[in-house]
Amino acid sequence: MAKMINTKYGYVTPQEAEMDAHLDKWMKRRAKQHGAFSLEKNKEVQHETTSICKNQWY
């Protein structure tokens, strides 16, 4: 049986730990490419939705 490693996902095999690390890096890079962490983009979306709500009520 393979030696188990304690990660943030629990105890996993070395191969699973390597795959999890690779997937985490890929997800962060993918999110960065699409502006998931962009504060400017989030402010624009929030502003548009609040202005629509205000127009509907008044």
C-alpha positions in Angstrom: 0.0 0.0 0.0 1.2 3.5 -0.9 2.3 5.9 1.8 -0.6 8.4 2.6 0.1 12.1 2.7 -2.0 14.6 4.8 -3.1 17.4 2.6 -5.9 20.0 2.9 -8.2 17.5 1.3 -7.4 14.8 3.9 -5.1 11.8 3.6 -4.4 10.9 0.0 -1.8 9.0 -2.0 1.3 10.9 -3.4 -0.2 10.6 -7.0 -3.5 12.1 -5.8 -1.7 14.9 -4.0 0.3 15.7 -7.1 -2.9 15.8 -9.2 -4.7 18.0 -6.7 -1.8 20.5 -6.7 -1.8 20.6 -10.5 -5.6 21.1 -10.6 -5.4 23.9 -8.0 -2.7 25.7 -10.1 -4.8 25.3 -13.3 -8.0 26.6 -11.6 -6.2 29.7 -10.3 -4.6 30.4 -13.6 -7.9 29.9 -15.4 -9.8 32.1 -13.0 -7.2 34.8 -13.4 -7.5 34.7 -17.2 -11.2 35.3 -17.0 -11.1 38.1 -14.5 -12.6 36.2 -11.5 -10.4 38.3 -9.1 -10.8 41.6 -10.9 -12.3 44.2 -8.6 -13.1 46.5 -11.5 -15.3 44.0 -13.2 -17.2 43.1 -10.0 -17.9 46.8 -9.3 -19.3 47.3 -12.8 -21.6 44.4 -12.5 -22.8 45.4 -9.0 -23.4 49.0 -10.2 -25.5 47.8 -13.1 -27.7 45.5 -11.1 -28.4 48.2 -8.4 -29.3 50.8 -11.0 -31.8 48.3 -12.6 -33.4 47.6 -9.3 -33.7 51.3 -8.5 -35.4 51.9 -11.8 -37.9 49.1 -11.3 -39.1 50.4 -7.9 -39.4 54.1 -8.7 
